Structure formats: C-alpha cells, structure tokens
Amino acid sequence: MQRKVDATQSGVKISFVGEVKKESIVAMVQNCQSGGCSCMSEATKQKIKDIQISGEDGDVALDINGEIKKEEIEEALSKSLVLNTQCC
C-alpha cells in the first residue's frame, strides 16, 4: 500500500492506493475517535474537527479538517497498528 500525505487549506489529506481496504481505514478512524489507539497525543486529537473517508478498496482518501499539520499525521500513521500490522 502506498500512502501520500498532503497539507490542504482546511487540514490534511491522506491518499491510500494499492492493497488497501476501505474497511481498514474506517477501523483506524473509529479506533482513533474512540480513544482505542495511542498513535497520536490527546493534544493532536483535539486539533481535529472532522474526518471524512471516501473512495473504495484500492483507492481510499481520508480528509482531516482542523488545525493539524502534515508532520503530525505522518507521525501518527507511522504508529498506527491497523496500518502497520493489518490487524486491529
């Protein structure tokens, strides 16, 4: 799976292409929103106003709106158990 993180005017956009299932991205977001992960600090989580998931298996986009920086998201992605082990 390839992932690309880009800064946007309203936050950050992550594009996942290749061997990615939309349900895995949904699980990652739900895990984060429920506090079930430790991939980012509470201070970073507080900066996020909204998360939108779009696309389909093989091409999934995640739009994160808020006062969040590209580097914060890249660090969180590197720590994500869902993405890095393909299990919950």
C-alpha positions as a Markdown table, in Angstrom:
| # | Residue | x | y | z |
|---|---|---|---|---|
| 1 | Met | 0.0 | 0.0 | 0.0 |
| 2 | Gln | 1.2 | 3.5 | -0.9 |
| 3 | Arg | 0.1 | 6.5 | 1.2 |
| 4 | Lys | 0.6 | 10.1 | 0.4 |
| 5 | Val | 0.0 | 12.9 | 2.9 |
| 6 | Asp | -0.7 | 16.4 | 1.7 |
| 7 | Ala | -1.4 | 19.6 | 3.5 |
| 8 | Thr | -4.7 | 21.3 | 2.5 |
| 9 | Gln | -6.2 | 24.7 | 3.3 |
| 10 | Ser | -8.5 | 23.0 | 5.9 |
| 11 | Gly | -6.1 | 20.4 | 7.2 |
| 12 | Val | -4.5 | 17.3 | 5.8 |
| 13 | Lys | -5.5 | 14.8 | 3.1 |
| 14 | Ile | -4.2 | 11.2 | 3.0 |
| 15 | Ser | -4.4 | 9.1 | -0.1 |
| 16 | Phe | -4.1 | 5.3 | 0.2 |
| 17 | Val | -3.5 | 3.4 | -3.0 |
| 18 | Gly | -2.9 | -0.3 | -3.8 |
| 19 | Glu | -3.5 | -3.0 | -1.3 |
| 20 | Val | -5.9 | -1.1 | 1.0 |
| 21 | Lys | -9.3 | -1.9 | 2.1 |
| 22 | Lys | -11.7 | 0.9 | 2.9 |
| 23 | Glu | -12.9 | -1.1 | 6.0 |
| 24 | Ser | -9.3 | -1.0 | 7.4 |
| 25 | Ile | -9.2 | 2.8 | 7.1 |
| 26 | Val | -12.7 | 3.1 | 8.7 |
| 27 | Ala | -11.5 | 0.8 | 11.5 |
| 28 | Met | -8.4 | 3.0 | 12.0 |
| 29 | Val | -10.5 | 6.2 | 12.2 |
| 30 | Gln | -13.0 | 4.6 | 14.6 |
| 31 | Asn | -10.2 | 3.3 | 16.8 |
| 32 | Cys | -8.7 | 6.8 | 16.9 |
| 33 | Gln | -12.0 | 8.5 | 17.6 |
| 34 | Ser | -13.0 | 6.1 | 20.4 |
| 35 | Gly | -9.6 | 6.6 | 22.1 |
| 36 | Gly | -8.6 | 3.0 | 21.4 |
| 37 | Cys | -5.2 | 4.0 | 19.9 |
| 38 | Ser | -2.1 | 5.7 | 21.0 |
| 39 | Cys | -0.9 | 6.8 | 17.6 |
| 40 | Met | -1.3 | 10.5 | 18.4 |
| 41 | Ser | -1.3 | 12.6 | 21.5 |
| 42 | Glu | -4.5 | 13.9 | 23.0 |
| 43 | Ala | -3.3 | 17.4 | 22.1 |
| 44 | Thr | -3.1 | 16.4 | 18.5 |
| 45 | Lys | -6.5 | 14.7 | 18.6 |
| 46 | Gln | -8.1 | 17.9 | 20.0 |
| 47 | Lys | -6.9 | 19.8 | 16.8 |
| 48 | Ile | -9.1 | 17.6 | 14.6 |
| 49 | Lys | -12.5 | 19.0 | 13.8 |
| 50 | Asp | -13.8 | 16.4 | 11.3 |
| 51 | Ile | -12.6 | 13.3 | 9.4 |
| 52 | Gln | -14.2 | 12.3 | 6.0 |
| 53 | Ile | -13.5 | 8.9 | 4.3 |
| 54 | Ser | -14.1 | 8.5 | 0.6 |
| 55 | Gly | -13.2 | 6.1 | -2.2 |
| 56 | Glu | -13.2 | 2.3 | -2.4 |
| 57 | Asp | -10.9 | -0.6 | -1.9 |
| 58 | Gly | -7.6 | 0.1 | -3.6 |
| 59 | Asp | -8.1 | 3.9 | -3.6 |
| 60 | Val | -9.2 | 5.4 | -0.3 |
| 61 | Ala | -8.9 | 9.1 | 0.7 |
| 62 | Leu | -9.0 | 10.5 | 4.2 |
| 63 | Asp | -9.7 | 14.2 | 4.7 |
| 64 | Ile | -8.8 | 15.5 | 8.1 |
| 65 | Asn | -10.0 | 19.0 | 8.9 |
| 66 | Gly | -8.6 | 21.1 | 11.7 |
| 67 | Glu | -5.5 | 22.9 | 12.9 |
| 68 | Ile | -3.4 | 19.9 | 12.2 |
| 69 | Lys | 0.0 | 19.7 | 10.5 |
| 70 | Lys | 1.1 | 17.2 | 7.8 |
| 71 | Glu | 4.0 | 16.1 | 10.1 |
| 72 | Glu | 1.7 | 15.2 | 13.0 |
| 73 | Ile | -0.4 | 13.0 | 10.7 |
| 74 | Glu | 2.7 | 11.3 | 9.2 |
| 75 | Glu | 4.0 | 10.5 | 12.7 |
| 76 | Ala | 0.6 | 9.1 | 13.7 |
| 77 | Leu | 0.4 | 6.9 | 10.5 |
| 78 | Ser | 3.8 | 5.5 | 11.3 |
| 79 | Lys | 2.5 | 4.4 | 14.7 |
| 80 | Ser | -0.9 | 3.0 | 13.6 |
| 81 | Leu | -1.3 | -0.6 | 14.4 |
| 82 | Val | -4.1 | -1.0 | 12.0 |
| 83 | Leu | -2.0 | 0.2 | 9.0 |
| 84 | Asn | 1.3 | -1.3 | 10.0 |
| 85 | Thr | 0.2 | -4.8 | 11.1 |
| 86 | Gln | -3.1 | -5.1 | 9.1 |
| 87 | Cys | -4.9 | -6.1 | 12.2 |
| 88 | Cys | -7.0 | -4.4 | 14.9 |
